[in-house]
Amino acid sequence: MVAKGFHEPVEKPKRFYKAVNVEAEGAGFAVKLDGRTVRTPKGGKLVLPTAALAELVAGEWRAQTDVIEVATMHATRLANTALEALPAAREATAQSVAQYAGADLICYFAEEPRALAERQAEHWEPVLTRAEAEIACAFVRASGIVHREQPAETLERIRGLARELDDFRLAGLAFGAALFGSAILAIGVLRGWLHGEQAMELSRLDEAYQEEKWGVDAEAAERATRLMEEARLLERWFRALDAD
């Protein structure tokens, strides 16, 4: 009998294939393991819109060793989301991006300490200004943590921008907004005027400042490394979608 509250460790699936290839299939490109197309969790075929995106996903399958570390396969998980979840949840996903814009991290500047506030203004204000110019909307800046409403027109513009995207780009945008706590930074990576690393560094200005003052513990460093890997992956995801 298993004691209440005790969970046996979940056994990770062993690598069961040797070769990983990308082949044209239908209107897209399939990731194949030993000649068989990878299946999504719901049984569909893992077929991507560009060869570059399929290669990005295939690279994760090639990187697996004795066991399959699903938690490290961010591109594969994003692809599954785009193929299986997005078609029926486009409106809700676009709304979630707009919600991040409604309380966007880089719209909230510190009141104290002054050095942090100045650093945020130096690095965030150019991004906000560019976003306003490119997206044709206005963002309210706030000091402190008290919520400030963004203009309804701005949120509708962000929602509409998200709706216009295909399922793969929308999946990436929603992933990025959650990753950075900022729809603006995610849009910057989508449109190519921010690298993934830059967006992550901008989202962590407060944490980086605190680390400079008090040092970094091992757990925080591990988390920061993991998040940076996800940010780099997001940039590769968008660029692979733009590839011919």
Backbone as a ProteinNet text record, in pm:
[ID]
protein_1_A
[PRIMARY]
MVAKGFHEPVEKPKRFYKAVNVEAEGAGFAVKLDGRTVRTPKGGKLVLPTAALAELVAGEWRAQTDVIEVATMHATRLANTALEALPAAREATAQSVAQYAGADLICYFAEEPRALAERQAEHWEPVLTRAEAEIACAFVRASGIVHREQPAETLERIRGLARELDDFRLAGLAFGAALFGSAILAIGVLRGWLHGEQAMELSRLDEAYQEEKWGVDAEAAERATRLMEEARLLERWFRALDAD
[TERTIARY]
85.1	0	88.4	50.7	125.7	66.9	153.1	105.8	41.1	-63.2	-133.2	-35.8	-38.6	48.5	183.4	211.6	339.9	321	408.9	401	530	515.2	632.7	685.3	818.2	873.6	825.9	792.5	748	868.8	861.5	973.1	973.4	1087.1	1098.8	1109.5	1045.1	1051.9	1194.5	1231.3	1364.1	1365.8	1481	1494	1478.4	1385.2	1350	1386.2	1453.9	1481	1629.8	1674.2	1813.5	1825.7	1750.1	1765.5	1651.7	1686.8	1588.3	1607.5	1500	1508.8	1390.3	1406.9	1298.6	1269.7	1143.4	1104	978.5	969.7	848.5	730.6	619.3	498.7	377.1	298.2	183.3	229.3	169.2	205.4	314.8	370.7	471.1	588.4	650.2	770.2	754.9	770.5	747.8	879	871.2	982.9	963.4	1064.8	1051.8	1157.1	1112.7	1200.1	1206.1	1325.3	1341.4	1238.1	1213.4	1124.2	977.3	940.1	799.6	775.5	669.4	638.1	602.5	662.9	632.5	484.5	423	282.8	272.1	172.6	143.1	73	57.9	-9.9	-149.1	-220.4	-354.7	-355.6	-238.3	-230.2	-214.6	-208.8	-188.4	-43.2	-15.8	120.5	192.7	318.8	400.2	458.1	378	416.1	420.6	533.8	557.4	553.8	526.4	509.5	637.1	753.3	879	980.4	1074.3	1179.2	1265.2	1289.9	1373.1	1308.1	1176.5	1108.2	1110.1	1090.3	1096.5	1236.1	1339.6	1475.9	1499.3	1438.1	1450.6	1392	1273.9	1209.9	1290.5	1335.3	1412.8	1540.1	1599.1	1721.1	1699.8	1580.6	1552.1	1544.5	1486.3	1478	1616.5	1702.3	1838.5	1918.5	1889.3	1966.6	1936.1	1828.5	1793.8	1895.3	1925.4	2025.2	1956.2	1982.1	1922.6	1773.1	1731.8	1589.8	1547.2	1417	1362.7	1322.8	1392.2	1365.4	1265	1138.1	1032.4	1040	1078.8	1081.8	1180.4	1277.6	1377	1336.6	1225.6	1188.5	1084.6	1129.3	1036.6	977.1	1056.6	1005.2	901.5	926.3	829.8	698.4	706.9	585.2	510.6	584.6	519.6	450.7	518.5	458.9	330.4	332.6	211.2	98.6	134.5	34	-25.9	61.3	13.5	-74.7	-41.1	-116	-246.2	-245.8	-360.7	-446.9	-384.5	-461.1	-506.7	-421.5	-451	-574.7	-596.8	-710.6	-843.9	-861	-986.7	-978.5	-863.5	-846.8	-779.7	-799.8	-732.9	-778.3	-908.6	-959.3	-908.9	-912.9	-865.5	-715.6	-640	-495.8	-464.3	-534.7	-515.9	-551.4	-656.3	-696.9	-590	-525.7	-421.8	-302.5	-269.1	-161.1	-199.8	-324.4	-372.3	-370.5	-399.4	-396.5	-255.5	-155.8	-17.6	15	-33.7	-12.4	-80.7	-192.4	-266.5	-195.5	-100.9	-19.9	125.5	170.2	300.2	414.4	504.1	617	692.9	720.9	809.3	735.8	609.2	536.5	541.8	599.6	599.9	743	771.6	904.2	913.8	1030.6	1050.9	1049.4	999.9	1008.4	1143	1186.1	1315.1	1373	1502.6	1606.2	1620.6	1676.2	1686.7	1770.7	1877.3	1965.3	1889.1	1799.6	1719.9	1621	1555.3	1459.9	1527.3	1648	1721.5	1760.5	1798.4	1834.3	1713.1	1598.9	1476.9	1440.3	1448	1415.1	1509.3	1635.7	1735.3	1708.3	1669.1	1656.1	1513.3	1414.4	1275.3	1212.9	1245.6	1178.4	1199.4	1320.6	1336.6	1251	1231.7	1149.6	1003.6	958.5	820.5	795.1	890	874.7	867.9	952.5	949.5	819.9	776.8	651.7	535.5	530.8	422.8	424.3	544	555.3	517.3	562.3	539.4	397.1	340.1	207.9	98.1	140	45.4	-52.4	3.7	-79.4	0.7	-63.1	1.7	-0.4	109.9	119.3	134.2	56.3	64.9	181.5	271.4	381.4	335.1	382.6	344.3	469.3	461	566.7	514.4	592.7	548.9	470.3	398.8	331.2	179.6	126.5	-18.3	-61.1	-162.5	-206	-259	-218.9	-270.7	-332.8	-453.7	-521.9	-453.3	-440.4	-394.7	-516.4	-497.2	-610.7	-677.2	-809.8	-883.8	-840.9	-809.2	-766.5	-634.4	-546.4	-417.7	-437.7	-520.5	-543	-612.5	-704.3	-770.7	-671.9	-578.7	-476.3	-387.8	-347.7	-265.7	-344.5	-469.1	-554.2	-568.5	-590.6	-604.5	-476.4	-362.9	-233.3	-215	-252	-238.7	-331.2	-452.5	-549.9	-501.2	-427.6	-382.5	-274.7	-211.3	-100.9	-152.5	-68.9	-102.1	-83.1	-125.7	-124.5	15.9	116.6	253	311.4	288.3	337.8	258.7	129.7	49	91.4	120.8	169.8	299.3	389.5	514.7	494.1	404.6	379.4	322.3	227.3	169.2	273.9	356.5	465.2	559.8	595	687.1	629.1	501.5	438.8	442.4	415.3	420.7	564.3	655.8	796.4	855.1	826	883.4	795.3	667.3	573.8	542.8	559.4	549	509.4	392.7	353.6	442.1	487	569.6	702.4	767.3	894.2	874.6	765.2	737.9	715.1	644.5	623	756.1	843.9	975.7	1054.2	1048.2	1117.3	1048.1	915.1	839.4	878.8	888.3	914.3	1062.6	1147.7	1290.3	1366.6	1303.7	1381.1	1430.9	1412.5	1478.7	1523.2	1643.4	1685.3	1621	1613.1	1557.9	1634.5	1769	1851.2	1823.9	1812.6	1785	1652.6	1549.9	1418.4	1423.8	1493.8	1503.4	1580	1688.5	1764.9	1680.5	1600.3	1512.8	1406.3	1358.6	1255.8	1312.7	1446.3	1510.4	1592.8	1565.3	1643.9	1637.7	1519.6	1503.8	1584.4	1567.2	1639.8	1790.8	1836.2	1979.3	2034.7	1956.8	1999.3	2014	1915	1920.9	2038.6	2066.4	2178.8	2312.1	2322.1	2444.3	2464.7	2353.6	2362.5	2386.5	2318.1	2315.8	2373.7	2411.9	2466	2357.7	2399.9	2308.8	2320.9	2206.9	2213.2	2201	2234.6	2241.7	2106.2	1999.9	1866.2	1823.6	1849.9	1814.5	1895.5	2022.2	2107.3	2059.3	2018.9	1967.9	1839.9	1751.7	1626.4	1654.7	1746.8	1779.7	1837.1	1919.3	1976.5	1868.8	1774.6	1665.4	1579.1	1546.7	1463.3	1534.7	1665.9	1741.3	1742.3	1751.9	1745.8	1611.1	1504.2	1371.8	1359.8	1420	1416.4	1492.9	1606.7	1682.7	1603.6	1537.2	1455.4	1342.2	1280.4	1171	1218.4	1335.2	1388.9	1411.2	1469.2	1491.3	1358.5	1257	1123.7	1068.9	1072.5	1020.3	1103.5	1236.2	1319.9	1302.8	1281.5	1258.2	1126.5	1027.4	899.3	915.1	1010	1030.6	1117.2	1182.3	1273.7	1194.2	1255.1	1189.8	1181.9
-119.4	0	124.1	222.9	347.4	444.2	499	591.1	712.9	763.8	882	999.2	1067.7	1182.9	1146.4	1015.3	973.4	938.7	990.9	964.3	897.7	784	718.4	800.7	807.4	885.5	831.2	922.8	882.9	841	723.6	673.1	741.1	796.4	865.2	763.3	793.9	699.2	687	565.5	543.6	580.7	622.9	652.2	521	517.8	395.4	400.1	503	522.9	551.6	534.3	563.9	688.6	692.7	801.9	903.2	1031.7	1140.3	1217.3	1227.9	1297.1	1390.8	1482.4	1571.4	1544.5	1521.7	1494.7	1574.6	1617.2	1685.2	1589.6	1641	1559	1650.6	1624.6	1710.2	1851.6	1948.1	2088	2133.9	2042	2081.1	1986.2	1979.7	1899.4	1819.7	1689.2	1599.4	1563.4	1547.8	1495.2	1345	1268.4	1122.6	1054.4	953.3	869.3	733	696.7	568.7	555.1	665.1	663	681.8	689.8	706.3	845.7	909.9	1046.2	1048.5	1142.6	1159	1194.9	1139.3	1167.5	1266.7	1352.5	1445.5	1370	1432	1361.9	1310.8	1378.9	1335.3	1246.3	1209.6	1114.3	1172.4	1304.2	1365.4	1356.2	1397.6	1393.4	1525.1	1511.3	1628.3	1682	1763.2	1820.8	1971.9	2032.3	2174.1	2251.8	2382.3	2459.2	2490.9	2491.4	2517.9	2408.9	2388.7	2289.5	2330.3	2461.1	2509	2480.3	2496.9	2469.1	2318.9	2238.7	2093.8	2051.6	2115.2	2083.3	2125	2237.1	2280.7	2176.1	2125.1	2021.1	1891.6	1855.7	1732.4	1735.5	1854.4	1866.6	1827.4	1855.8	1816.2	1664.9	1599	1452.9	1390.2	1451.1	1399.3	1415.4	1520.4	1551	1457.1	1381.5	1289.4	1175.2	1130.8	1024.4	893.4	842.6	714.7	726.4	838.6	861.4	991.3	1007.5	1126.8	1226.4	1339	1444.6	1542.3	1513.4	1593.2	1739.2	1763.3	1898.9	1989	1930.3	2010.2	2035.7	1976.9	1980.7	2090.8	2215.7	2328.6	2346.4	2328	2343.8	2236.3	2115	2007.1	2037.1	2085.1	2118.4	2234.9	2335.2	2446	2398.9	2308.4	2254.7	2178.7	2098.5	2025.8	2122.6	2230.4	2331.4	2394.3	2432.9	2497.4	2404.8	2277.5	2182.5	2137.3	2122.5	2059.1	2153.2	2250.2	2335.5	2466.7	2528.9	2662	2669.4	2574.4	2590.5	2613.9	2555.1	2570.9	2676.7	2741.3	2836.2	2965.4	3002.9	3121.9	3248.8	3263.2	3383.7	3393.8	3282.8	3283.5	3311.9	3259.9	3282.4	3427.7	3485.5	3627.5	3714.3	3675.8	3749.3	3741.5	3626	3611.2	3702.2	3717.5	3808.9	3952.1	3989.3	4123.6	4146.4	4044.1	4058	4086.9	4022	4053.6	4197.8	4245.4	4385.2	4479	4435.6	4518.4	4541.9	4455.9	4474	4444.3	4501.5	4465.2	4503.9	4410.5	4429	4558.3	4587.2	4700.4	4835.1	4833	4958.6	5000.8	4918	4944.6	4972	5100.1	5143.9	5154.1	5117.8	5123.1	5267.7	5286.7	5417.7	5432.9	5327.5	5321.1	5179.9	5164.6	5267.8	5344.2	5459.8	5546.6	5481.7	5411.7	5349.5	5248.5	5172.7	5074.8	5145.7	5250.9	5325.9	5385.4	5435.8	5494.4	5386.9	5270.7	5161	5115.8	5104.1	5065.4	5168.5	5296.2	5400.6	5395.8	5373	5368.7	5255.2	5138.9	5019.6	4992.7	5028.1	4998.2	5104.7	5230.9	5337.8	5328.4	5296.5	5281.9	5169.4	5062.5	4950.2	4993.5	5063.1	5110.8	5208.2	5297.6	5395.5	5326.5	5227.5	5155.4	5076.8	5012.1	4936.3	5027.6	5144.9	5238.7	5279.6	5299.4	5339.7	5225.1	5104	4990.8	4936.7	4940.7	4882.7	4987.9	5114.1	5225.7	5228.3	5234	5242.7	5312.2	5340.9	5411	5324.4	5327.5	5253.8	5351.1	5329.5	5410.5	5359.5	5451.5	5416.7	5437.1	5352.2	5362.3	5355	5414.5	5404.5	5322	5225.9	5139.3	5020.4	4955.8	4830.6	4844	4964.3	4983.2	4975.1	4893.9	4870	4996.7	5019.3	5128.8	5068.9	5111.2	5060.7	5110.1	5019.7	5059.6	5100.1	5187.6	5228.1	5108	5111.2	5001.4	4982.6	5093.2	5084.5	5009.1	5028.5	4959	4809.2	4769.9	4627.5	4562	4633.1	4579	4566.8	4660.4	4652.5	4529.6	4504	4386.5	4259.4	4257.3	4140.9	4114.5	4219.8	4205.5	4159	4210.4	4166.8	4016.9	3971.5	3829.1	3745.2	3792	3718.2	3700	3797.9	3794.7	3689.1	3641.7	3546.7	3407	3328.8	3187.7	3115.9	2990.4	2917.5	2902.5	2885.5	2864.4	2992.2	3104.8	3231.6	3272.8	3245.8	3279	3196.1	3069.8	2985.6	3042.8	3086.1	3145.4	3276	3359.8	3488.6	3469.7	3378.9	3353.5	3296	3206.8	3150.1	3261	3351.2	3459	3557.8	3593	3687.1	3633	3503.8	3441.7	3431	3399	3383.2	3513.9	3624.6	3754.4	3834.3	3793.7	3876.4	4003.5	3995.7	4115.8	4080	4126.5	4109.3	4193.7	4308.9	4398.4	4332	4271.5	4203.9	4085.5	4012.7	3898.8	3944.8	4056.2	4110.6	4155	4210.5	4250.3	4133.6	4018.2	3899.4	3848.1	3846	3804	3885.4	4017	4105.6	4122.9	4067.8	4068.2	4191	4282.5	4395.7	4375.7	4256.3	4212.4	4068.3	4036.3	3897.1	3835.3	3704.2	3637.7	3671	3672	3703.9	3845.8	3939.9	4078.4	4089.4	4023.7	4030	3973.4	3862.3	3804.3	3895.3	3954.2	4045.6	4167	4218.4	4331.5	4293.3	4170.2	4125.3	4100.4	4087.7	4054.7	4171	4291.9	4404.4	4414.8	4396.3	4403.9	4293.5	4168.4	4056.2	4074.7	4122.3	4141.8	4247.7	4351.6	4456.1	4398.5	4319.4	4259.1	4162.7	4090.4	3996.2	4069.9	4186	4265.3	4311.8	4339.8	4389.8	4278.8	4163.2	4061.4	3926.9	3915.1	3788.3	3696.9	3582.5	3488.4	3352.2	3293.3	3157.9	3057.6	2933.9	2831	2808	2808.4	2782.9	2893.9	3018.7	3131.5	3130.1	3093.4	3087.4	2979.6	2866.4	2757	2799.1	2867.1	2914.1	3015.7	3109.6	3211.1	3147.2	3045.4	2975.4	2906.2	2842.7	2772.7	2870.5	2983.1	3082.6	3141.6	3162.6	3216	3116.6	2988	2886.2	2890.9	2911.2	2919.3	3044.6	3154.6	3278	3261.4	3196.2	3170.7	3081.2	2981.5	2891.6	2967.7	3060.7	3138.1	3216.2	3276.5	3348.9	3253.9	3138.4	3040.9	2994.3	2980.9	2940.3	3040.1	3168.6	3270.6	3281.1	3274.1	3286	3164.5	3047.7	2928	2938.6	3002.4	3023.1	3121	3213.3	3312.6	3259.2	3144.5	3090.4	3036.4	3043	2990.8	2838.9
0	0	0	-82	-87.3	13.8	99	202.8	139.7	207.9	159.1	150.3	35.4	17.2	-40.9	-54.3	-109.5	-257.2	-338.8	-481.8	-528.1	-589.4	-644.9	-761.8	-780	-890.1	-1024	-1113.8	-1246.1	-1327.9	-1383.9	-1463.1	-1599.7	-1635.9	-1764.1	-1876.5	-1991	-2102.8	-2156.3	-2190.6	-2246.3	-2394.2	-2439.8	-2583.1	-2658.5	-2752.5	-2822.6	-2970.5	-3015.4	-3157.7	-3178.1	-3301.2	-3335.3	-3421.3	-3531.6	-3627.7	-3615.4	-3628.3	-3630.1	-3759.6	-3837.6	-3965.9	-3983.8	-4077.4	-4118.7	-4265.2	-4296.9	-4434.9	-4469.4	-4594.6	-4640.9	-4631	-4580	-4567.9	-4582.9	-4684.3	-4710.2	-4740.3	-4669.3	-4690.2	-4594.8	-4516.5	-4418.4	-4412.7	-4295.3	-4275.5	-4146.7	-4158.3	-4045.3	-3976.3	-3844.1	-3766.6	-3757.4	-3798.7	-3803.4	-3717.9	-3644.9	-3563.1	-3628.7	-3674.8	-3747	-3858.9	-3927.8	-4043.6	-4012.5	-3885.6	-3848.1	-3792.9	-3841	-3797.8	-3649.5	-3577.6	-3435.8	-3419.7	-3317.4	-3287.3	-3171.9	-3180.3	-3071.9	-2959.1	-2841.5	-2730.6	-2764.5	-2854.9	-2892.9	-3016.4	-3063	-3173	-3311.1	-3322.6	-3453.6	-3496.4	-3619	-3670.4	-3639.9	-3600.5	-3569.8	-3701.5	-3768.6	-3897.8	-3881.1	-3914.8	-3892.7	-4024.4	-4018.7	-4141.6	-4217.9	-4151.8	-4220.8	-4187	-4279.3	-4255.9	-4136.7	-4123.7	-4012.6	-3877.8	-3869.4	-3743.4	-3714.1	-3817.2	-3798.6	-3751.8	-3805.5	-3762.4	-3618.1	-3577.1	-3437.7	-3344.1	-3379.6	-3298.5	-3305.8	-3425.5	-3442	-3358.3	-3346.5	-3266.8	-3121.8	-3069.8	-2932	-2918.5	-3019	-3014.4	-3030.3	-3112.5	-3128.4	-2999.2	-2923.9	-2803.5	-2687	-2694.6	-2585.6	-2580.4	-2460.9	-2445.4	-2406.9	-2289	-2249.1	-2223.4	-2164.2	-2138.1	-2204.6	-2224.6	-2288.3	-2179.7	-2177.3	-2079.3	-2140.1	-2123	-2185	-2139.8	-2016	-1961.5	-2035	-2102.4	-2175.2	-2320	-2364.9	-2506.5	-2531.1	-2515.6	-2523.2	-2662.9	-2765.7	-2902	-2933.6	-2889.1	-2910.8	-2840.5	-2717.5	-2643.1	-2707.7	-2756.1	-2825.2	-2952.4	-3024.6	-3147.3	-3115.9	-3011.1	-2972.1	-2935.7	-2865.8	-2830.1	-2954.8	-3048.9	-3171.5	-3253.7	-3256.6	-3339	-3273.1	-3141.1	-3075.3	-2991.5	-2925	-2833.2	-2896.9	-2976.6	-3029.2	-3118.5	-3208.4	-3298.8	-3228.3	-3111.8	-3038	-2929.6	-2916	-2804.8	-2849.8	-2973.5	-3024.2	-2950.6	-2930.3	-2865.6	-2721.7	-2650.2	-2511.1	-2504.5	-2600.3	-2601.6	-2633.3	-2731.2	-2763.1	-2642.5	-2570.4	-2451.4	-2342.8	-2328.6	-2227.1	-2257.2	-2385.1	-2422.7	-2388.1	-2417.3	-2384	-2232.7	-2155.1	-2009.3	-1958.9	-2020.3	-1982.8	-2018.1	-2133.4	-2171	-2072.3	-2016.1	-1921.8	-1791.1	-1757.8	-1636.9	-1671.5	-1781.4	-1837.3	-1745.1	-1724.8	-1632.9	-1660.1	-1787.3	-1815.8	-1814.9	-1775.9	-1754	-1607.3	-1519.7	-1376	-1328.6	-1308.7	-1269.6	-1117.9	-1065.6	-920.7	-871.6	-750.4	-685.8	-614.9	-553.2	-483.5	-503.2	-500.3	-493.2	-624.7	-616.2	-733.9	-843.6	-805	-905.2	-989.5	-926.5	-1001	-1092.3	-1040.3	-1121.3	-1244.1	-1226.9	-1338.9	-1439.9	-1391.1	-1480.6	-1561.4	-1495.2	-1566	-1672.4	-1636.9	-1733.7	-1853.3	-1827.7	-1935.7	-2032.6	-1979.2	-2064.3	-2110.5	-2029.7	-2065.2	-2154	-2128.1	-2201.9	-2353.9	-2402.7	-2548.7	-2606.8	-2530.1	-2577.7	-2582.8	-2479.9	-2478.5	-2593.9	-2616.2	-2724.4	-2860.1	-2880.2	-3007.6	-3023	-2914.8	-2920.6	-2957.1	-2896.1	-2926.2	-3072.7	-3127.1	-3267.5	-3361.2	-3330.8	-3420.5	-3412.2	-3291.7	-3273.6	-3284.5	-3284.2	-3294.9	-3177.6	-3056.5	-2936.1	-2827.4	-2715	-2604.2	-2478.8	-2404.6	-2279.1	-2162.8	-2057.8	-1936.9	-1853.3	-1815.3	-1725.3	-1581.2	-1491.2	-1350.5	-1263.5	-1145.6	-1045.5	-929	-884.8	-776.5	-828.6	-738.5	-773.4	-782.6	-757.4	-766.2	-911.8	-938.6	-1076.3	-1141	-1265.1	-1345.9	-1471.7	-1503.2	-1621.3	-1748.4	-1844.2	-1977	-2060.4	-2158.4	-2242.7	-2309.1	-2314.4	-2377.3	-2521.8	-2589.5	-2729.3	-2742.4	-2645.1	-2646.7	-2630.7	-2536.5	-2512.6	-2631.9	-2693.7	-2812.1	-2927.2	-2937.1	-3042	-3020	-2897.4	-2867.1	-2894.5	-2852.5	-2876.1	-3026.4	-3102.1	-3246.1	-3311.8	-3264.9	-3317.6	-3296.1	-3176.3	-3145.7	-3233	-3252.2	-3333.5	-3477.6	-3528.5	-3667.2	-3692.3	-3587.9	-3602.1	-3633	-3700.6	-3718.5	-3585	-3578.1	-3451.5	-3394	-3478.9	-3430.5	-3372.4	-3438.6	-3384.6	-3260.1	-3259.9	-3142.5	-3022.1	-3044.3	-2935.1	-2878.1	-2966.6	-2921.3	-2848	-2898.5	-2834.6	-2694	-2677.7	-2545.7	-2450.6	-2502	-2421.6	-2376	-2468.7	-2435.6	-2336.7	-2351	-2258.4	-2115.7	-2101.2	-1968.7	-1918.3	-2008.4	-1970.2	-1918.3	-1986.4	-1949.9	-1854.2	-1840.6	-1766.5	-1843.4	-1976	-2058.6	-2200.6	-2243	-2382.7	-2473.6	-2424.9	-2506	-2541.1	-2442.8	-2469.2	-2563.2	-2544.8	-2632.6	-2776.5	-2793.8	-2927.5	-2988.1	-2906.3	-2954.1	-3010.2	-2942.3	-2992.4	-3118.8	-3118.6	-3236.1	-3358.9	-3342.5	-3455.9	-3486.5	-3401.3	-3431.5	-3387.2	-3311.7	-3263	-3120.3	-3067.9	-2944.6	-2962.6	-2918.3	-2908.9	-2784.2	-2782.7	-2665	-2538.7	-2548.8	-2432.4	-2383	-2477	-2438.6	-2364.2	-2417.5	-2354.4	-2212.6	-2194.5	-2061.3	-1967.1	-2015	-1930.3	-1890.2	-1984.6	-1953.4	-1850.8	-1858.2	-1763.8	-1624.4	-1615.6	-1488.1	-1431.1	-1473.3	-1422.8	-1271.2	-1215.4	-1070.4	-1002.3	-1051.6	-991.4	-1003.8	-1121.2	-1142.6	-1046.6	-1023.5	-930.5	-789.4	-747.6	-614.1	-602.4	-710.3	-708.1	-694.5	-759.1	-746.1	-602.3	-534.7	-397.7	-295.6	-317.3	-212.7	-255.1	-380.2	-426.6	-483.1	-535.3	-600.9	-533.7	-496	-441.8	-555.8	-526.2	-631.3	-697	-616.5	-670.7	-766.3	-727.2	-813.1	-941.6	-931.2	-1050.2	-1146.3	-1091.5	-1175.4	-1246.4	-1174.3	-1234.1	-1344.3	-1319.8	-1419.5	-1545	-1527.8	-1642.6	-1723.4	-1653.8	-1722.5	-1800.6	-1740.2	-1807.9	-1928.8	-1917	-2030.5	-2146.1	-2116	-2221.1	-2293.1	-2217.7	-2279.1	-2365.9	-2322.4	-2400.8	-2532.1	-2527	-2650.2	-2744.5	-2687	-2768.2	-2836.5	-2764.9	-2823	-2944.3	-2936.1	-3051.6	-3169.4	-3142.3	-3250.5	-3310.3	-3226.4	-3273	-3375.1	-3339.2	-3430.5	-3558.6	-3546.7	-3665.8	-3756.5	-3697.7	-3778.9	-3854.3	-3794.7	-3863.5	-3979.5	-3968.4	-4073.9	-4187.4	-4164	-4265.4	-4384.4	-4501.3	-4622.3	-4616.7
[MASK]
++++++++++++++++++++++++++++++++++++++++++++++++++++++++++++++++++++++++++++++++++++++++++++++++++++++++++++++++++++++++++++++++++++++++++++++++++++++++++++++++++++++++++++++++++++++++++++++++++++++++++++++++++++++++++++++++++++++++++++++++++++

